Each structure stands twice: as C-alpha cells, then as structure tokens.
C-alpha cells in the first residue's frame, strides 16, 4: 500500500461522511477550476432555479387519510425543459433532490440533449402500500405538482421504485386536467411510459444498455475483451438486470449480486436469467438464490472481480470500503454511488471510474427519443431505437475519453467539464435577462 493510500485511509477515519449535495458541489468545483468557468456563470450554476415541496392527503384502503411529502427540484433550464426522474424512497429529501437535479443538468448537457436538470420524488417506502394506494398517491402527487411540470417545462421519468406504470398514472392524471382538445398534445409530459400508452420500445432497457455500452467502449479503447471478465452488480432492478443481460451476451461472467434483501456470490458464475426468474417468485428478492452462496453485505465491494457496477442508491462506495475494492473498472449505473472521498482513494489506486452522468445516460437519451416520438406523432421500432442509442452514447463516450486523455484528468472531471462548458457557452451567447 502506498504512503498516499495510507494517509487517505487515516484521514478517512477522522472525516465525517458527507451528503450527496456536498459530493456534487465538490465535483462541480473541480470541473469549474479545470475549465476556468466564468465566475458569474458559476454563481448561477451553483444554485437551483426552483424547489417545490408539496404536502398532500391520500385516503388509504382502510379509509384512513395519510399525509405525504413530495419534492421537485428544478436546477437549471438554460438548454431546455427540466428533465429527470421521480423516486419513491424513504431517503428522498430536499438535499438529495437538489444533488440529483444538478447531476441531471450535467447529464443532459453531456449527452447533447435540449434539456436541463430536475429531480424529485416522494418520501415513502412503497413496499408498505398496496397497488391501489400507490396509484392514488401518484395521481394526487401529480395533481399537487400542477403546472410545475409540463411537456415543454419539466418532464419527469421513472427512477428508484417507480416504473412505467407510475408514469402511465402520472400522464393520465396530468392529461385529465387539460381541456379535452389539448389532452393528447400533452402525452409527453412524462417519459418512461408503457409502450402501449405512448412509451418507447426499448426504453425499459435503455439505462442498463447504456451501462453495458460504456463498459464495452472502455474495453475497446483498452484493447480488452469482455469475454471471461468477472463482474459484480449492486442493485438488480431495471438497470442492474439489463446491464448484466447484455454483458452476459458478450461473455462476461456475473459472480456476485447485492440488493436490499441480501448479497450472493458464485465465482463460477450466476446465470442472469435464472436469477431474474427466481426474483419473480421470491418477492423481487435475490436472497436465498439456490445457485449462489450468501455473503456479508459489508464485504460485497471487496469481492474478487474485474468490473463493479453500483446500480442501486447514492453514497455506496465510500472512504470506508473503497480501499478494499478489487475491481479495476467501476461503471456507475446509479446516480452518485461513489462519494468524493471514496473516489480519491480509488483513483490513487489506479481504478477507472466511468461516471454516472456518462455511464447511466442511456435512460435520459431513451427518454428524449420517447419525448420526440410523442411530440411528432411517430412510432419508432426497437432495432431503430437501439441503433440510435448506440450511436449517441458512443459519441458521448468518445468525447469524455478523449478529453480525459488529452487533459490528463479522470473521466468524471472530463465529463463535468464538457457538460458545464456547453451550458457556459449558452449563457455567454444569450446573455442574462434583462
């Protein structure tokens, strides 16, 4: 172990864990310094445009009324309407929404999309509510947000614990509040809808496919094959499953998985479809999967592997567990899974991190395609969507990889620098009103 790693580990013991907003602000500061961002534009991008908190009542199945708190933070819309997911999770609060909204601004800018960044959700554990209750909660939340969302203003999408069904309820509720002649023209108020209700073929796999493509592009740049590469996945929901699905097709071997219910490993390999099918009959949990052994959750990231895919929540890779990570590549399927202190340790150890705003951007690119499809009254086929995703994500990856190589910086700083420069250019060209 190098002296620097020893110093970082010692410092880590004395430094309290920071929140997601602290992480995104330090990442922003690093990139702002790298590109010598104009101080006035730095002031604008350091704050959020709007922060909406709504408290709303919902009648439960037993007749009782519960009050829920929902959030929507709109960070910046210099490049276009706010865009970003809504999550249903006990950790949802204003600080998390601010950080996630800011990451969305950089993500949409990096991808070259005509969007800004927004994020939000409801502070709730959805497993404690019935489907009918979740429908009423979703519809009431949509109604409470009112004109704070809209197809040309702020376009929500699925995130943690929300899905195409959630988006269908949101779209229907929002469209029902419009005059009859305008209802179908508002179908693109949300993206990630079911294919039969204005959704995009392939949107379900877009984020996970993007994670897979980022790993594939990295391997190609380094003249490596994915065949035989061992990988671990934290979070086996939509993103983790699809990333694993495509990696397996390229010959990579899934050796460990962690979700909210347990951690499992099998160094001989875990069949992705077998695990997925097992989850369908095990209440969505990987726990007790018969073809793998249980492992302690605190040692998950220390397992032997070549590639690690954190695809669950933020702040998972930290100063505490980063020194024990064996993977040489981390592909961030989740938003903000690696905090700043953890990242410093990993970079010093020679680990490559494909940052979230690049690695998981397939979802928002897919959302953009869906938005365009609805807006233009078109229907796109699956093979067409996948080819467009491939092309768009390859462009983004090459830009970030080349910038990092030329400037001698890590990929996150490169991605942030490219994203922020595009927004800076928009402000310089347009000026500040009035």
ABEGO torsion letter per residue (X at the ends): XBAAAAAAAAAAAABBBBBAAAAAAAAAAAAAAAAGBBAAAAAAAABBABBBBBBBBBBBAAGBBBBBBBBBBBABAAAEBBBEBBBBBAABBAAAAAAAAAAAAAAAAAAGBBBBBBBEEBBBBAAABBAAAAAAAAAAAAAAAEAABEAAABBBBBBBGBBAAAAAAAAAAAAAABBAAAAAAAAAABBGBBAAAGBBBGAAAAAAAAAAAAAAAAAAAAGBBABGBBBBBBEABAAAAAAAAAAAAAGBBBABBBBAAEBBBBAAEBBAAAAAAAAAAAGGBABGBAABBBBBAAAAAABBBABBBBABBBGABBAAAAAABABABBBBABBGABBAAAAAAAAAAGBBBBBAAAAAAAAAAAAAAAAAAAAAGBBBBAAAAAAAAAAAAAAAAAAAAAAAAAAGBBAAAAAAAAAAAAAAAAAAAAEBOX
